[in-house]
Amino acid sequence: MRRWILAAAALLALSGGAEAQRADPPHAWVFGSWTGGIFPPGEASGPRCTGQPTVIFTRDVVLRASVFDVPYRQRLIETVATGPDVLEFRFVPAAGPSGPLASRMPPDIGFGCPGGPNTLRVERRGDEIVFPDCAEFPSPLKRCVGN
């Protein structure tokens, strides 16, 4: 009988952990593709937006368009702090080349924010988001929507 109780307790604990893993993270409201930021947001629907968004948010990664290069800059999320309509991202520190190439990190590896390249503050303002005080993203962003 005691084994059965322990087995049931373990099963409940495991299923509770699985439920917690399935729950949406606190930054789920920002998931998706966004346009604007570098320039005022244009059309937020159609192939132009969904084909070349400025910023993409996922569960574990934030990708940003690069003015200097074709590929997106990818930043792995270390933590996300939340507040009312605010997200504070802390990214895994960017690992660049070592030795004589150590200063060769892409200049746009961050977002131009006061906290440095490993932080990003996102504020929701109606149907737009902004990265306040981030020099490389002076304009608001709008979510890209499908046709």
N, C-alpha and C positions, 0 to 999 in steps of 0.2 A: 504494500500500500504506500509506504513511504517513497519508494522508487517512482511510483506512478505520480505522486504529488510533485516530486522534484522534476520529473520529465514534463509534466504539464506546466510548471513554473518556467522551465527553460524554454518551452515552446512559446509561451506568452511573451517572454522577454525577447525572443528572436523575432516574433511577428511584430512586436512593437517597434523594434529597430528597423525592420523592413518597411513599415509604414512611414517612419521618420525619413528614410532614404527616398521614398517615393514622393514625399511632399515637395511642393515647389519651394525653391530657395527664396529668400527675402528679396532678391533682385530680379525675380522672374518678370515683373512688369516692364522691364527694359529690354527683354530678349527680343531679338530681331534685327532688321536692317534699318539704318537711319541715314537720311541725306541732309546736307547742309553742313554747318559747323565751320568749314573752311571758307565758305561763301554763303550768302543767304540761301535758305532752302528753296529749291524750285519745286517742280512737280513731284509729289510724293506717291504717285501711282504710275503704273506702267513699266515697261522694260528698261527705260532709262534709269529709273531709281533702283529697281530690284537688280538690274544688271551691274550697276556700279555704285553701290552705297558707300557713304563716307565712313561709317562706323557700323560694326556688327557686334552685338552682345550675345553670348551664349552662357551656359551654366559655368563653364570653366575658363573661357577665353574671351578677351576683347580684342577685336581686330580693327585697325584703322587704316584708311587709305593713306598712301604716301605720295607726296607731291614729286619726290625725287626718283621714285622707283615704281615698277609695275606691281610687285607683290604687296600684299597687305602686311603691316607690322602686326605681329601677334604678341599679346601679353597674357601670360598665365595669371589667373586670379589667385592670390594668396588668401585674402580675407575681404569681406564686404560688411561694412557697418551701415545700418539703416536708421533713418529718421523719417518724419513726415515729409514725403515727396523728395527725399534726399538719399543718395547712395554715396558712400565713401569707399572707393576701391583701393586696395593695396595690392600691388602686383609682385610676383616673384621677381627679385632683382634680376635685371637684364645681365646675362652672361656674355660678355664680349670676348674678343680675341685677347690673348695674353702676350706678354713680352713686348717687343717693339710696336706691335699693332694694337696695343691696348687702347689707344685713343681713337681707334677707327670705328667706334659705335656709330650707327646711323644717327644723324642729328635729330631725326623725327621719331626716335624710339619711344618717347613719351608723348605727352599731349601739350607740352609747353606750360604746365601748371606750376604755381608757386611751390608746391610740395616736392617737386622734382619728378623725374621720369617714372618713378614707381608708385605714383599716387594719381587718383582721378576722382574729383567730386562731380556728381551728376545731380542736377536739380530738375524736377518735373514742374513745368509751368504750363498748365492746361494740356493741350495735345502736343506740346513741344518739350524738348529737354535742352538744357544748356550746360556747358562746362565753364562755370564762372571763373574769371581771371586766368583762363588758359589761353595764352597768346596765339597758339596755333589753331584754336577753334573759337574765334570771336563771335560767330553767329549761332543762332539756335539751330537745332536739328529737328526734323520731322520724320516720323516712322514711315517707311516704305510700305505700301499696301499693294496687294496683288490686283489683277484685273477682275 
